[in-house]
Amino acid sequence: MLSENDGEGPLLVVRNLRKWFPIRGGVFSTHIGDVRAVDGVNFDIQRGETVGLVGESGCGKTTVGRLLLRLIDPTSGHTYYRPSAAVTHRLDELYDILGRGTDGGAEGAKTALAPEQTQALAEIRKIADQYSIYRMKGRRLAELRAKLQIVFQDPFSSLSPRMLVRDIITEPLEIHHMGTRRERYERAAELIQAVGLNPDHLWRFPHEFSGGQRQRIGIARALALRPDFIVLDEPTSALDVSVQAQILNILRRLQKEQDLSYLFISHHLSVIRAMSQRVVVMYLGQVVERAPTEELFARPLHPYTQALLAAIPIPDPDVHRERIILSGDVPSPASPPSGCRFHTRCPAVMPVCSKVEPPLIPIRPGHWVACHLYPGPQGVGAGGAAPWTPGGAPEESPALASAPLESGDKLGSPARDSLSPVAAALP
């Protein structure tokens, strides 16, 4: 059976997660390198929470989603399923001991470890045996598959054209041996109505539906096994604007009714803001910033996050703001830059950025950033410079800005009023 906890811990705890895809070449297919699609990702997902995952194409968002569902296995690191609050706290202590320069829980770490690090690694492995989704086998793994589901980006290619909608929705139930045939059909009728379609639609094929209706079928299939967690991989990007709001409203209603947790992957920052409680920003396989949604949109810290927010279109031709244009192209994940991976495009680059990789550190309560512009653990900025802002003027000192946002705080730019019609249509 899957491990249960006291109900107070997070649903998923991601620690030092890496996925490197090998590059092979030559006559004998020799290993000549790796594509570092995901390289040391850390975040938590609470029960009933939506975490938005944003970043440019190729930054590793979809790979993270596939790792969290165990559709692929990681190169190193772990995703812990439903650890208690005490276990989560202990994991954080152990990873702090282990340090950023080591593998953080991967088997067979090659780096020489101090005795306390060796002990911490051994304890991490014991916890992983109980909670890590990558250590589950047999019946435990089968139960886990039912609890973790996905809604794909393209609703047409993710549905079999040779199966009736009835069979598409009931197939997961049949695979997991849940209920009789009659009960499975009743469950399918219940789900198809929950997503706004009619029971008559169960007897049709996917090509007979519109894109929005097909996405509703995909959502119904994901809900068939009563999961805890669903990865939403750009669920509205292939749909018309008028349909996007309908799908998002369905997802929000189902989340409230069934206490679901979502990982919402999207390029659409306005939709991310409307749907998510917390946001994780990725660049080239790494997390560069994570924070509560309103905190991130009101006070973005990382220059990359500020550039993303500056790219949100404003539906008012009379409103003007400074655009942040990033120079150059995204580097190859097969050969990432040394130091900070964003330094080749950063408008606030300093000499230290190309030499030292910045750690992900807390700046404000719940707000973490990986940038040399902000104070390190000892309270001294690595670059020795004031934090950078798009207008060129120094931002408030992070040491003085550690207080959480007040309810009356507003954005310092028109980005607050730049919600798209889709986000504006959400309740």
For each residue, the residues with C-beta under 8 A, 3 or more apart:
1: 4 139 140 143
2: 81 82 136 140 143 144 147
3: 81 82 83 130 131
4: 1 82
5: 8 9 82 83 84 85 87
6: 9 84 85
7:
8: 5 84 85
9: 5 6 13 82 83 84 85 86 87 88
10: 13 44 45 46 47 82 83 85 88
11: 45 46 47 49 81 82 228 229 261
12: 44 45 68 79 80 81 82 229 261
13: 9 10 44 79 80 83 88 91 131
14: 17 41 42 43 44 45 64 68 77 78 79 80
15: 42 77 78 79 80 91 95 104 105
16: 40 41 42 76 77 78 95 103 104 105 106
17: 14 38 40 41 42 64 67 74 76 77 78 79
18: 36 38 39 40 41 74 75 76 77 106
19: 37 38 60 63 67 72 74 75
20: 34 35 36 37 39 75
21: 34 35 37
22: 31 33 34 35
23: 31 32 33 34 35 334
24: 29 30 31 32
25: 29 30 32
26: 29 30 32
27:
28:
29: 24 25 26
30: 24 25 26
31: 22 23 24
32: 23 24 25 26
33: 22 23 334 335
34: 20 21 22 23 334
35: 20 21 22 23 333 334
36: 18 20 39 284 285 333 334 336
37: 19 20 21 60 63 285 333
38: 17 18 19 41 60 63 64 67 74 285
39: 18 20 36 60 284 285 286 336
40: 16 17 18 77 100 104 285 286
41: 14 16 17 18 38 60 64 77 282 285 286 287
42: 14 15 16 17 287 360
43: 14 51 280 287 290
44: 10 12 13 14 88
45: 10 11 12 14 49 51 229 261 263
46: 10 11 49 261
47: 10 11 228 259 261
48: 255 259 260 261
49: 11 45 46 261 262 277 278
50: 255 261 262 263 264 275 276 277
51: 43 45 261 262 263 264 276 277 278 279 280
52: 264 265 266 272 273 275 276 278 279 280 293
53: 61 64 65 263 264 265 266 279 280 282
54: 61 266 267 269 272 279 280 281 282 308
55: 59 60 61 281 282 283 308
56: 59 267 283 330
57: 267
58: 284 330 333
59: 55 56 282 283 284 285 330
60: 19 37 38 39 41 55 63 64 282 284 285 333
61: 53 54 55 64 65 265 282
62: 65 66 233 265
63: 19 37 38 60 66 67 72
64: 14 17 38 41 53 60 61 67 68 263 265 282
65: 53 61 62 68 69 150 231 233 263 265
66: 62 63 69 71 72 231
67: 17 19 38 63 64 70 71 72 73 74 79
68: 12 14 64 65 79 133 148 229 231 263
69: 65 66 148 149 150 231
70: 67 73 79 133 134 141 144 148
71: 66 67 150
72: 19 63 66 67
73: 67 70 134
74: 17 18 19 38 67 77 78 79 134
75: 18 19 20 106
76: 16 17 18 103 104 105 106
77: 14 15 16 17 18 40 41 74 103 104 105 106
78: 14 15 16 17 74 105 124 128 132 133 134
79: 12 13 14 15 17 67 68 70 74 132 133 134
80: 12 13 14 15 83 87 88 91 127 128 131 132 133
81: 2 3 11 12 131 132 133 144 147
82: 2 3 4 5 9 10 11 12 131 228
83: 3 5 9 10 13 80 87 88 91 127 131
84: 5 6 8 9 87 88
85: 5 6 8 9 10 88 89
86: 9 89 90
87: 5 9 80 83 84 90 91 127 131
88: 9 10 13 44 80 83 84 85 91 92
89: 85 86 92 93
90: 86 87 93 94 123 127
91: 13 15 80 83 87 88 94 95 124 127
92: 88 89 95 96
93: 89 90 96 97
94: 90 91 97 98 120 123 124 127
95: 15 16 91 92 98 104 105 120 124
96: 92 93 99
97: 93 94 116 117 120
98: 94 95 102 104 105 113 117 120 121 124
99: 96 102 117
100: 40 104 359
101: 111
102: 98 99 109 111 113 117 121
103: 16 76 77 106 109 111
104: 15 16 40 76 77 95 98 100 124
105: 15 16 76 77 78 95 98 121 124 125 128
106: 16 18 75 76 77 103 109
107: 125
108:
109: 102 103 106 113 121
110:
111: 101 102 103
112:
113: 98 102 109 117 118 121
114: 117 118
115: 118 119
116: 97 119 120
117: 97 98 99 102 113 114 120 121
118: 113 114 115 121 122
119: 115 116 122 123
120: 94 95 97 98 116 117 123 124
121: 98 102 105 109 113 117 118 124 125
122: 118 119 125 126
123: 90 94 119 120 126 127
124: 78 91 94 95 98 104 105 120 121 127 128
125: 105 107 121 122 128 129
126: 122 123 129 130
127: 80 83 87 90 91 94 123 124 130 131 132
128: 78 80 105 124 125 131 132 134 135
129: 125 126 132 135
130: 3 126 127 135
131: 3 13 80 81 82 83 87 127 128
132: 78 79 80 81 127 128 129 135 136
133: 68 70 78 79 80 81 136 144 148
134: 70 73 74 78 79 128
135: 128 129 130 132
136: 2 132 133 140 141 144
137: 140 141
138: 141 142
139: 1 142 143
140: 1 2 136 137 143 144
141: 70 136 137 138 144 145
142: 138 139 145 146 176
143: 1 2 139 140 146 147
144: 2 70 81 133 136 140 141 147 148
145: 141 142 148 176
146: 142 143 172 176 225 226 227
147: 2 81 143 144 225 227 228 229
148: 68 69 70 133 144 145 227 228 229 230 231
149: 69 222 223 225 227 229 230 231
150: 65 69 71 222 230 231 232 233
151: 215 218 219 222 230 231 232 233 235
152: 155 157 158 218 233 235
153: 233 234 235 237 238
154: 157 158 238
155: 152 158 159 211 214 215 217 218 238
156: 159 206 211 214
157: 152 154
158: 152 154 155 218
159: 155 156 163 168 206 214 217 218
160: 163 168 206
161: 205 206 207
162: 205
163: 159 160 167 168 171 205 206
164: 167 168 202 203 204 205
165: 168 169 188 192 201 202 203 204 205 206 217
166: 169 170 185 188 202 203
167: 163 164 170 171
168: 159 160 163 164 165 171 206 217 221
169: 165 166 172 173 187 188 191 192 202 217 220 221 224
170: 166 167 173 174 184 185 187 188 224
171: 163 167 168 174 175 221
172: 146 169 175 176 221 224 225
173: 169 170 176 178 179 184 187 224 225
174: 170 171 177 178 184
175: 171 172
176: 142 145 146 172 173 225
177: 174
178: 173 174 183 184 225
179: 173 182 183 184 187
180: 183 184
181: 184 185
182: 179 185 186
183: 178 179 180 186 187
184: 170 173 174 178 179 180 181 187 188
185: 166 170 181 182 188 189 202
186: 182 183 189 190
187: 169 170 173 179 183 184 190 191 224
188: 165 166 169 170 184 185 191 192 202 220 224
189: 185 186 192 193 199 202
190: 186 187 193 194
191: 169 187 188 194 195 220 221 223 224
192: 165 169 188 189 195 197 198 199 201 202 217 220
193: 189 190 196 197 198 199
194: 190 191 220 223 254
195: 191 192 216 217 219 220 223 250 254
196: 193 216 246 250
197: 192 193 201 213 216 217 220
198: 192 193 201
199: 189 192 193 202
200: 203 204
201: 165 192 197 198 204 209 213 217
202: 164 165 166 169 185 188 189 192 199
203: 164 165 166 200
204: 164 165 200 201 208 209
205: 161 162 163 164 165 208
206: 156 159 160 161 163 165 168 209 214 217
207: 161
208: 204 205
209: 201 204 206 213 214 217
210: 213 214 243
211: 155 156 214 215 238 239 240 243
212: 215 216 239 240 243 246 247
213: 197 201 209 210 216 217
214: 155 156 159 206 209 210 211 217 218
215: 151 155 211 212 218 219 235 236 238 239 243 247
216: 195 196 197 212 213 219 220 247 250
217: 155 159 165 168 169 192 195 197 201 206 209 213 214 220 221
218: 151 152 155 158 159 214 215 221 222 235
219: 151 195 215 216 222 223 235 247 250 251 254
220: 169 188 191 192 194 195 197 216 217 223 224
221: 168 169 171 172 191 217 218 224
222: 149 150 151 218 219 227 230
223: 149 191 194 195 219 220 226 227 254 258
224: 169 170 172 173 187 188 191 220 221
225: 146 147 149 172 173 176 178
226: 146 223 258
227: 146 147 148 149 222 223 230 260
228: 11 47 82 147 148 260 261
229: 11 12 45 68 147 148 149 260 261 262 263
230: 148 149 150 151 222 227 260 261 262 263
231: 65 66 68 69 148 149 150 151 262 263 265
232: 150 151 235 251 262 263 264 265 266
233: 62 65 150 151 152 153 265
234: 153 237 238 265 266 267
235: 151 152 153 215 218 219 232 247 251 264
236: 215 239 243 244 247 248 266 268 271 422
237: 153 234 266 267 268
238: 153 154 155 211 215 234
239: 211 212 215 236 243 244 247
240: 211 212 243 244
241: 244 245 420 421 422
242: 245 246
243: 210 211 212 215 236 239 240 246 247
244: 236 239 240 241 247 248 271 422
245: 241 242 248 249 421 422 425 426
246: 196 212 242 243 249 250
247: 212 215 216 219 235 236 239 243 244 250 251
248: 236 244 245 251 252 271 274 275 422 426
249: 245 246 252 253 425 426 427
250: 195 196 216 219 246 247 253 254
251: 219 232 235 247 248 254 255 262 275
252: 248 249 255 256 275 426 427
253: 249 250 256 257
254: 194 195 219 223 250 251 257 258 260
255: 48 50 251 252 258 259 260 262
256: 252 253 259
257: 253 254
258: 223 226 254 255
259: 47 48 255 256
260: 48 227 228 229 230 254 255
261: 11 12 45 46 47 48 49 50 51 228 229 230
262: 49 50 51 229 230 231 232 251 255 275
263: 45 50 51 53 64 65 68 229 230 231 232
264: 50 51 52 53 232 235 271 272 275 276
265: 52 53 61 62 64 65 231 232 233 234
266: 52 53 54 232 234 236 237 269 271 272
267: 54 56 57 234 237
268: 236 237 271 272 420 422
269: 54 266 272 273 308 309 311 312
270: 273 274 312 418 419 420 422 423
271: 236 244 248 264 266 268 274 275 420 422 423
272: 52 54 264 266 268 269 275 276 279 293
273: 52 269 270 276 279 293 297 419 423
274: 248 270 271 419 422 423 426
275: 50 52 248 251 252 262 264 271 272 426
276: 50 51 52 264 272 273 279 293
277: 49 50 51 292 293
278: 49 51 52 290 291 292 293 366
279: 51 52 53 54 272 273 276 290 291 292 293 296
280: 43 51 52 53 54 287 289 290
281: 54 55 287 288 289 290 296 302 304 305 308
282: 41 53 54 55 59 60 61 64 285 286 287 288
283: 55 56 59 286 288 304 341 342
284: 36 39 58 59 60 330 331 333 336 341 342
285: 36 37 38 39 40 41 59 60 282 333 336 341
286: 39 40 41 282 283 341 370
287: 41 42 43 280 281 282 290 360 368 370
288: 281 282 283 302 304 305 342 360 369 370 371
289: 280 281 296 300 301 302 304 305 367 368 369 370 371
290: 43 278 279 280 281 287 296 360 367 368
291: 278 279 295 296 364 366 367 368
292: 277 278 279 295 296 366 367
293: 52 272 273 276 277 278 279 296 297
294: 297 298 405
295: 291 292 298 299 364 366 367 404 405
296: 279 281 289 290 291 292 293 299 300 305 367
297: 273 293 294 300 309 411 415 416
298: 294 295 405 409 410 411 412 416
299: 295 296 364 367 401 405 412
300: 289 296 297 305 306 309
301: 289 305 306 363 367 369 371 373 374 387 398
302: 281 288 289 305 306 342 369 370 371
303: 306 307 324 342 346 347 348 371 373 388
304: 281 283 288 289 307 308 326 342 346
305: 281 288 289 296 300 301 302 308 309
306: 300 301 302 303 309 310 324 389 390
307: 303 304 310 311 324 326
308: 54 55 269 281 304 305 311 312
309: 269 297 300 305 306 312 413 415
310: 306 307 321 322 323 324 390 413 415
311: 269 307 308 323 324
312: 269 270 308 309 415 418
313: 418 420
314: 319 321 414 415 417 418
315: 418 420 421
316: 319 414 417
317:
318:
319: 314 316 414 417
320:
321: 310 314 413 414 415
322: 310 390 391
323: 310 311
324: 303 306 307 310 311 347 390
325:
326: 304 307 345 347
327: 345 347
328: 344 345
329:
330: 56 58 59 284 345
331: 284 335 336 337 341 344
332: 335 336
333: 35 36 37 58 60 284 285 336
334: 23 33 34 35 36
335: 33 331 332
336: 36 39 284 285 331 332 333 341
337: 331 340 341 343 344 354
338: 354 355 357
339: 343 352 353 354 355 356 357
340: 337 343 346 353 354 356 357 358 370 371 372
341: 283 284 285 286 331 336 337 344 357
342: 283 284 288 302 303 304 345 346
343: 337 339 340 346 349 353 354
344: 328 331 337 341
345: 326 327 328 330 342
346: 303 304 340 342 343 349 353
347: 303 324 326 327 388
348: 303 373 388
349: 343 346 353 354
350: 353 372 373 383 385
351: 354 355
352: 339 355 356 372 382 383
353: 339 340 343 346 349 350 356 358 372 383
354: 337 338 339 340 343 349 351
355: 338 339 351 352
356: 339 340 352 353 372 382
357: 338 339 340 341
358: 340 353 361 370 371 372 382
359: 100 370 376 377
360: 42 287 288 290 368 369 370
361: 358 368 369 370 374 375 376 377
362: 365 366 367 368
363: 301 367 368 369 374 375 398 401 402
364: 291 295 299 367 398 401 402 403 404
365: 362 402 404
366: 278 291 292 295 362 404
367: 289 290 291 292 295 296 299 301 362 363 364
368: 287 289 290 291 360 361 362 363
369: 288 289 301 302 360 361 363 374
370: 286 287 288 289 302 340 358 359 360 361
371: 288 289 301 302 303 340 358 374
372: 340 350 352 353 356 358 381 382 383
373: 301 303 348 350 381 383 385 387 388
374: 301 361 363 369 371 381 387 398
375: 361 363 378 379 380 381 398 399
376: 359 361 379 380 381 382
377: 359 361
378: 375
379: 375 376 399
380: 375 376 384
381: 372 373 374 375 376 384 385 387
382: 352 356 358 372 376
383: 350 352 353 372 373
384: 380 381
385: 350 373 381 388
386: 394 395 397
387: 301 373 374 381 394 395 396 397 398
388: 303 347 348 373 385 394 395
389: 306 392 393 394 395
390: 306 310 322 324
391: 322
392: 389
393: 389
394: 386 387 388 389
395: 386 387 388 389 398 401
396: 387 400 401
397: 386 387 400 401
398: 301 363 364 374 375 387 395 401 402
399: 375 379 402
400: 396 397
401: 299 363 364 395 396 397 398
402: 363 364 365 398 399
403: 364
404: 295 364 365 366
405: 294 295 298 299 409
406: 409
407:
408:
409: 298 405 406
410: 298 416
411: 297 298 414 415 416
412: 298 299
413: 309 310 321 416
414: 314 316 319 321 411 417 418
415: 297 309 310 312 314 321 411 418
416: 297 298 410 411 413
417: 314 316 319 414
418: 270 312 313 314 315 414 415
419: 270 273 274 423 424
420: 241 268 270 271 313 315 423 424
421: 241 245 315 424 425
422: 236 241 244 245 248 268 270 271 274 425 426
423: 270 271 273 274 419 420 426
424: 419 420 421
425: 245 249 421 422
426: 245 248 249 252 274 275 422 423
427: 249 252
